[in-house]
Amino acid sequence: MTSSKRRAVFTGLGVLSPIGSDPAAFMAALHGGACGLKAITHFDPVALPCKIAGVITGFDGRKIIPASMKEARKSIARMARPIQLGVAAAQLCMTDGGPTPEQVRPERFGIEFGCLMGASEPEDLARGGQLSCTGDPPQVDLARWGADGLKAVPPLWMLKYLPNMPACHVSINYNAQGPNNTITSVEAAGLLALGEAFRLLGRDAADYFLVGGCDSRVNPLSQSRYNSFAPLTRTHNDTPEQAVRPFDAARDGSAIGEAAAVLGLEAAEVAEKRGAKVYAELAGFASGFDRTRKGDILARVIGNALRDAGLEPADVDHVNASAGGLVEADAWEARGIRAALGGVPVVAYKANVGNTGAAGGLVELSASVLALHGGSLPGTINCTKVAADCPVNVQVGSRAVTKPAAVKISVTDAGQIAVAVVRKV
């Protein structure tokens, strides 16, 4: 029996990704096996071991925000790219199925976001750094930094990169005065934000949430940092479409992508009253932490989420895995899935869009929500031979949805786990 007293349903969806930036285009790309990972061209990656990324081309947040929202359009210029993506995806979600002010009171309208601290873009600090350097080779002189460098840094520099800014801007745009929070737990952030909104709806603390995740780490500083310590693939610079290989025997690392997804999560009775379009139901949620990474704790969290939803493993059509082509992490997740759900079909979409960080959980979940709604599930690409240490039934190719529920998993390298169960309506 579910622990939530009120049912929660998805009534809107906005997605921005390297393979498509509306639900229909996104799903068509997944069904077609599209890959948004390409050679980096917006800066010179010659010194990077991994020279590929998933970039959203042609994005302009000002074209998504309506002309009637003048202040919102003006503020876009003061946002870092991750925040722009989140704000734009929220507008797409509101356009798709958001309530009017008359349908949901401001104090019952909440915002939950997954987002990370953005990396400064070079143009914000370059002039100040240049003014602060002396000698050959150049070295930073802190006295010159204090006297001259700081004056060259834009005064609103820090506000461009704070992780709570997407939730703040979105709240202002729609006068959302209800519960408001930001989760910063890397790849699990978006799904953990969804879980918090789910519990708040269940406790009757709000009627409607915009739940989002946004991330962009395709700038030079982020790429340099992640190439220094993250398990990125080094072997597919010439074949980026084959780079990320979930559960595959030849997997050797991930690649960074940028994306945003925002879903409208609403109390079912409120959605019914206003005649909202309903994509699917969020039926259960659970979270946990697995420092051992053996798989048994992950299996327990999956079981907890199913019990919260009042469902059995036999009800699950598919698992939407976090798998990003990492040697150890994919094996850990596979063991947990096998222990909890046996041979249920498994899909993974980081091969299509890359590791999109705080956005990933909700971008990938969107595929399951749309599959349950539309009746057809895209398959996994780049898994040509399932690895011996990944005991899962990887679905390759599209197929019809045949059972009522799907399980979405997000995990972090440190061991944080979030599991959501969605059900067809």
C-alpha positions as CSV (number, residue, x, y, z in Angstrom):
1,M,0.0,0.0,0.0
2,T,1.4,3.4,-1.0
3,S,2.6,5.7,1.8
4,S,1.3,8.8,0.0
5,K,-2.3,9.8,0.8
6,R,-2.8,11.5,-2.5
7,R,-2.1,10.2,-6.0
8,A,0.4,12.2,-8.1
9,V,0.3,12.4,-11.9
10,F,2.4,14.0,-14.6
11,T,0.5,16.7,-16.4
12,G,3.2,18.5,-18.5
13,L,6.7,17.8,-19.9
14,G,9.5,20.0,-21.2
15,V,12.7,18.5,-22.4
16,L,15.9,19.9,-24.0
17,S,18.5,17.5,-25.1
18,P,21.2,16.9,-27.7
19,I,18.8,14.7,-29.7
20,G,15.6,16.7,-29.5
21,S,13.9,19.5,-27.6
22,D,10.3,18.6,-27.6
23,P,8.7,15.3,-26.4
24,A,7.8,14.1,-29.9
25,A,11.3,14.9,-31.4
26,F,13.0,13.4,-28.3
27,M,11.1,10.1,-28.6
28,A,11.4,9.9,-32.3
29,A,15.2,10.3,-31.9
30,L,15.3,7.5,-29.3
31,H,13.3,5.2,-31.4
32,G,15.6,5.9,-34.3
33,G,18.7,5.1,-32.3
34,A,20.0,8.7,-32.6
35,C,23.1,9.7,-30.7
36,G,23.8,13.3,-29.7
37,L,27.4,12.8,-28.8
38,K,29.7,14.6,-31.3
39,A,33.2,15.9,-31.6
40,I,33.5,19.2,-29.7
41,T,33.6,22.1,-32.0
42,H,32.6,25.2,-29.9
43,F,36.2,25.3,-28.5
44,D,39.4,23.5,-29.3
45,P,39.6,20.2,-27.4
46,V,43.0,19.2,-28.7
47,A,44.5,18.8,-25.2
48,L,41.6,16.8,-23.8
49,P,41.7,12.9,-23.7
50,C,38.0,12.8,-24.3
51,K,37.1,15.2,-27.2
52,I,33.4,14.5,-27.5
53,A,30.3,15.8,-25.8
54,G,26.5,16.0,-26.2
55,V,25.7,19.6,-27.0
56,I,22.3,21.2,-27.7
57,T,22.8,23.1,-30.9
58,G,20.9,26.3,-31.6
59,F,19.5,26.8,-28.1
60,D,18.3,30.3,-27.3
61,G,16.2,30.6,-24.2
62,R,14.8,34.0,-25.2
63,K,13.0,32.3,-28.1
64,I,11.3,29.9,-25.7
65,I,10.1,32.5,-23.1
66,P,7.0,34.3,-24.4
67,A,7.3,38.0,-25.4
68,S,4.6,38.8,-22.8
69,M,7.1,37.7,-20.0
70,K,9.4,40.7,-20.5
71,E,11.3,40.4,-17.2
72,A,11.9,36.7,-17.6
73,R,13.3,37.2,-21.1
74,K,15.6,40.0,-19.9
75,S,16.9,37.9,-17.0
76,I,18.0,35.1,-19.4
77,A,21.1,37.1,-20.2
78,R,22.2,37.1,-16.6
79,M,22.0,33.3,-16.3
80,A,24.7,30.7,-16.9
81,R,23.8,28.1,-19.5
82,P,22.6,25.4,-17.1
83,I,20.1,27.9,-15.5
84,Q,19.0,29.0,-18.9
85,L,18.2,25.4,-19.9
86,G,16.2,24.8,-16.7
87,V,14.2,28.0,-17.0
88,A,13.5,27.3,-20.7
89,A,12.4,23.7,-20.0
90,A,10.1,25.0,-17.3
91,Q,8.4,27.2,-19.8
92,L,8.1,24.3,-22.3
93,C,6.4,22.3,-19.5
94,M,4.0,25.1,-18.6
95,T,3.1,25.5,-22.3
96,D,2.6,21.7,-22.6
97,G,0.2,21.4,-19.6
98,G,0.7,23.9,-16.8
99,P,-2.2,25.3,-14.8
100,T,-3.5,28.9,-15.0
101,P,-3.3,31.1,-11.9
102,E,-7.0,30.5,-11.4
103,Q,-6.5,26.7,-11.3
104,V,-3.7,26.5,-8.7
105,R,-3.3,29.0,-5.9
106,P,0.3,30.5,-5.7
107,E,0.8,29.1,-2.2
108,R,0.0,25.6,-3.5
109,F,2.4,25.8,-6.4
110,G,5.8,24.4,-5.6
111,I,9.2,24.1,-7.3
112,E,11.8,21.3,-6.9
113,F,15.0,21.3,-8.9
114,G,18.1,19.2,-9.3
115,C,21.1,21.3,-10.3
116,L,24.8,21.6,-9.6
117,M,27.1,24.6,-9.0
118,G,28.0,25.8,-12.5
119,A,31.6,26.1,-13.6
120,S,32.5,29.7,-14.5
121,E,32.7,30.4,-18.1
122,P,36.1,31.8,-19.2
123,E,34.8,35.2,-20.4
124,D,33.6,36.0,-16.8
125,L,37.0,35.7,-15.2
126,A,39.5,35.9,-18.1
127,R,40.0,39.7,-18.1
128,G,40.4,39.9,-14.3
129,G,42.9,37.0,-14.4
130,Q,44.8,38.7,-17.2
131,L,45.1,41.9,-15.2
132,S,46.3,40.0,-12.2
133,C,49.2,38.1,-13.9
134,T,52.9,39.1,-13.9
135,G,56.1,37.5,-15.0
136,D,57.1,35.0,-17.7
137,P,55.6,32.4,-17.4
138,P,52.6,34.4,-16.0
139,Q,51.7,33.9,-12.4
140,V,48.8,35.4,-10.4
141,D,49.8,38.3,-8.2
142,L,47.1,38.4,-5.4
143,A,47.8,42.1,-4.8
144,R,47.1,42.9,-8.4
145,W,44.0,40.6,-8.2
146,G,42.7,42.7,-5.3
147,A,43.5,46.0,-6.9
148,D,42.7,45.5,-10.5
149,G,41.4,41.9,-11.3
150,L,38.3,42.0,-9.2
151,K,37.1,45.2,-10.8
152,A,37.0,43.4,-14.2
153,V,34.8,40.6,-12.9
154,P,31.1,41.2,-13.7
155,P,29.3,42.2,-10.4
156,L,26.6,39.5,-10.8
157,W,29.2,36.8,-11.6
158,M,28.4,34.5,-8.7
159,L,24.6,34.7,-9.1
160,K,25.0,33.2,-12.6
161,Y,26.3,29.9,-11.1
162,L,24.5,29.2,-7.8
163,P,22.7,25.9,-8.0
164,N,19.4,27.3,-6.5
165,M,19.0,29.9,-9.2
166,P,16.9,27.7,-11.6
167,A,14.3,27.2,-8.8
168,C,14.4,30.9,-7.9
169,H,14.0,32.1,-11.4
170,V,11.2,29.6,-12.2
171,S,9.4,30.5,-9.0
172,I,9.5,34.2,-9.9
173,N,8.3,33.6,-13.5
174,Y,5.2,31.8,-12.3
175,N,4.6,33.3,-8.9
176,A,5.1,29.9,-7.3
177,Q,5.0,30.6,-3.6
178,G,4.8,27.0,-2.3
179,P,7.5,24.6,-1.2
180,N,10.8,25.3,-2.9
181,N,14.1,23.4,-2.8
182,T,17.2,22.5,-4.8
183,I,19.0,19.1,-4.7
184,T,22.7,18.9,-5.6
185,S,23.4,15.2,-5.5
186,V,25.0,14.9,-9.0
187,E,23.3,12.3,-11.2
188,A,20.6,11.5,-8.5
189,A,19.6,15.1,-8.1
190,G,16.7,15.3,-10.5
191,L,15.1,12.1,-9.3
192,L,15.6,13.0,-5.6
193,A,13.9,16.4,-6.4
194,L,11.0,14.4,-7.8
195,G,10.8,12.2,-4.7
196,E,10.6,15.2,-2.5
197,A,7.8,16.8,-4.5
198,F,6.0,13.4,-4.4
199,R,6.1,13.3,-0.7
200,L,5.0,16.9,-0.3
201,L,2.0,16.3,-2.6
202,G,1.2,13.2,-0.6
203,R,1.1,15.2,2.6
204,D,-1.2,17.8,1.0
205,A,1.5,20.5,1.3
206,A,0.9,21.6,-2.3
207,D,-1.2,20.8,-5.3
208,Y,1.2,21.3,-8.2
209,F,5.0,21.2,-8.7
210,L,7.3,22.0,-11.5
211,V,10.1,19.4,-10.9
212,G,13.2,19.9,-13.0
213,G,16.8,19.0,-13.5
214,C,19.3,21.0,-15.6
215,D,23.0,20.7,-16.3
216,S,25.6,21.9,-18.8
217,R,29.3,20.9,-18.4
218,V,30.4,21.3,-22.0
219,N,32.3,24.5,-21.4
220,P,36.2,24.5,-21.4
221,L,36.6,24.6,-17.7
222,S,34.2,21.8,-16.9
223,Q,35.6,19.6,-19.7
224,S,39.1,20.1,-18.4
225,R,38.0,19.3,-14.9
226,Y,36.0,16.1,-15.8
227,N,38.8,14.9,-18.1
228,S,41.1,15.1,-15.1
229,F,39.2,12.9,-12.7
230,A,36.0,11.5,-14.2
231,P,35.8,8.1,-16.0
232,L,35.3,9.4,-19.5
233,T,35.9,7.2,-22.5
234,R,39.2,7.9,-24.3
235,T,38.8,5.5,-27.2
236,H,36.0,6.8,-29.3
237,N,37.0,10.3,-30.3
238,D,36.7,9.3,-33.9
239,T,33.4,7.4,-33.4
240,P,31.5,9.4,-30.8
241,E,28.2,7.7,-31.7
242,Q,29.6,4.4,-30.4
243,A,31.3,6.0,-27.3
244,V,28.9,5.2,-24.4
245,R,28.1,1.5,-24.1
246,P,25.7,0.7,-21.3
247,F,26.3,-2.8,-19.9
248,D,28.4,-3.7,-22.9
249,A,31.4,-6.0,-22.6
250,A,33.5,-3.3,-24.4
251,R,32.3,-0.3,-22.2
252,D,35.2,1.9,-21.1
253,G,33.7,5.1,-19.8
254,S,31.1,7.8,-20.3
255,A,30.9,11.2,-22.0
256,I,29.4,14.5,-20.8
257,G,26.2,15.9,-22.2
258,E,24.0,18.9,-21.5
259,A,20.2,18.8,-21.0
260,A,17.2,19.9,-19.0
261,A,13.9,18.3,-18.2
262,V,10.9,19.7,-16.2
263,L,7.8,17.7,-15.4
264,G,4.5,18.9,-14.0
265,L,3.7,16.8,-11.0
266,E,0.1,17.3,-9.8
267,A,-2.3,15.9,-7.3
268,A,-4.6,13.6,-9.3
269,E,-7.8,15.2,-8.0
270,V,-6.6,18.7,-9.0
271,A,-5.6,17.5,-12.4
272,E,-9.0,15.9,-12.9
273,K,-10.9,19.0,-11.8
274,R,-9.1,21.2,-14.3
275,G,-9.3,18.6,-17.1
276,A,-5.5,18.3,-17.5
277,K,-3.8,16.0,-19.9
278,V,-2.2,13.1,-17.9
279,Y,0.8,11.3,-19.1
280,A,1.3,8.8,-16.3
281,E,1.2,8.4,-12.6
282,L,4.1,8.6,-10.2
283,A,3.2,5.6,-8.1
284,G,6.1,5.1,-5.8
285,F,9.5,6.4,-4.7
286,A,12.5,5.3,-2.5
287,S,16.0,6.3,-1.9
288,G,19.1,5.0,-0.2
289,F,22.9,4.8,-0.1
290,D,25.1,1.8,-1.0
291,R,28.7,2.3,0.0
292,T,29.5,-1.4,-0.7
293,R,28.2,-1.3,-4.3
294,K,27.5,-5.1,-4.2
295,G,24.0,-4.6,-5.4
296,D,22.0,-5.9,-2.4
297,I,21.2,-2.4,-1.1
298,L,20.2,-1.2,-4.5
299,A,17.9,-4.2,-4.8
300,R,16.3,-3.3,-1.4
301,V,15.7,0.3,-2.5
302,I,14.0,-0.9,-5.7
303,G,11.9,-3.2,-3.6
304,N,10.9,-0.3,-1.3
305,A,9.9,1.8,-4.3
306,L,7.7,-1.0,-5.6
307,R,6.0,-1.6,-2.2
308,D,5.4,2.2,-2.0
309,A,3.6,1.9,-5.3
310,G,1.7,-1.2,-4.3
311,L,3.1,-3.1,-7.2
312,E,4.9,-6.4,-7.7
313,P,7.9,-7.2,-10.0
314,A,5.5,-8.9,-12.4
315,D,3.9,-5.5,-13.0
316,V,7.1,-3.9,-14.3
317,D,7.4,-3.5,-18.1
318,H,11.0,-2.2,-18.0
319,V,13.7,-0.7,-15.9
320,N,15.1,2.6,-17.1
321,A,18.7,2.3,-15.8
322,S,21.3,4.9,-14.9
323,A,23.9,2.9,-16.8
324,G,26.5,5.2,-18.4
325,G,29.0,2.8,-19.8
326,L,31.1,2.7,-16.6
327,V,32.9,-0.5,-15.8
328,E,32.2,-0.8,-12.1
329,A,29.0,1.2,-11.8
330,D,27.2,-0.6,-14.6
331,A,28.0,-4.0,-13.0
332,W,26.8,-2.8,-9.6
333,E,23.5,-1.5,-11.0
334,A,23.0,-4.7,-13.0
335,R,23.5,-6.9,-9.9
336,G,20.9,-4.8,-8.0
337,I,18.4,-5.0,-10.9
338,R,18.8,-8.8,-11.3
339,A,18.4,-9.3,-7.5
340,A,15.2,-7.2,-7.3
341,L,13.5,-7.9,-10.6
342,G,15.1,-10.9,-12.3
343,G,15.0,-10.8,-16.0
344,V,12.8,-7.7,-16.6
345,P,13.9,-5.8,-19.7
346,V,16.3,-3.0,-19.1
347,V,16.9,0.2,-21.2
348,A,19.5,2.9,-20.8
349,Y,19.7,6.2,-22.6
350,K,23.0,7.8,-21.7
351,A,24.3,6.3,-24.9
352,N,22.0,8.7,-26.7
353,V,22.6,11.9,-24.8
354,G,25.6,11.4,-22.6
355,N,25.9,11.8,-18.8
356,T,23.8,14.9,-18.3
357,G,24.5,15.1,-14.6
358,A,21.7,16.6,-12.5
359,A,19.4,16.6,-15.5
360,G,19.9,12.9,-16.3
361,G,17.4,11.3,-14.1
362,L,14.5,13.4,-15.3
363,V,15.5,13.4,-19.0
364,E,15.8,9.7,-19.0
365,L,12.5,9.3,-16.9
366,S,10.8,11.4,-19.6
367,A,11.3,8.5,-22.0
368,S,9.5,6.0,-19.8
369,V,6.7,8.5,-19.0
370,L,6.2,9.1,-22.8
371,A,6.5,5.3,-23.5
372,L,3.8,4.4,-21.0
373,H,1.6,7.2,-22.5
374,G,2.2,6.4,-26.1
375,G,2.6,2.6,-25.8
376,S,6.0,2.1,-27.4
377,L,9.4,1.9,-25.7
378,P,12.7,2.8,-27.4
379,G,15.6,0.4,-27.0
380,T,19.2,0.7,-25.9
381,I,21.9,1.5,-28.4
382,N,25.6,0.5,-28.3
383,C,25.1,-2.7,-26.3
384,T,26.1,-5.4,-28.8
385,K,27.3,-7.9,-26.3
386,V,26.1,-7.8,-22.7
387,A,29.1,-8.1,-20.3
388,A,29.4,-11.2,-18.2
389,D,29.5,-9.0,-15.0
390,C,26.2,-7.3,-16.0
391,P,23.5,-10.0,-15.5
392,V,20.6,-8.0,-17.0
393,N,18.2,-8.4,-20.0
394,V,19.1,-5.4,-22.1
395,Q,16.4,-4.4,-24.5
396,V,17.8,-3.5,-28.0
397,G,15.3,-2.1,-30.4
398,S,11.8,-0.6,-29.9
399,R,8.9,-2.6,-28.7
400,A,5.3,-2.2,-27.5
401,V,4.7,-1.5,-23.8
402,T,3.0,-4.6,-22.4
403,K,2.9,-4.1,-18.6
404,P,1.5,-1.2,-16.5
405,A,4.7,0.1,-14.7
406,A,8.3,1.2,-15.2
407,V,11.1,1.6,-12.7
408,K,13.6,4.5,-13.1
409,I,16.9,4.3,-11.3
410,S,19.5,7.0,-10.7
411,V,22.8,6.4,-8.9
412,T,25.9,8.4,-8.2
413,D,29.5,7.3,-8.1
414,A,29.5,7.7,-4.4
415,G,26.6,5.3,-3.9
416,Q,23.5,7.5,-3.6
417,I,20.4,5.9,-5.0
418,A,17.0,7.2,-6.1
419,V,14.2,5.0,-7.6
420,A,10.9,6.1,-9.0
421,V,8.0,3.9,-10.1
422,V,5.7,5.2,-12.8
423,R,2.4,3.7,-13.8
424,K,0.3,3.9,-16.9
425,V,-3.1,5.7,-16.5
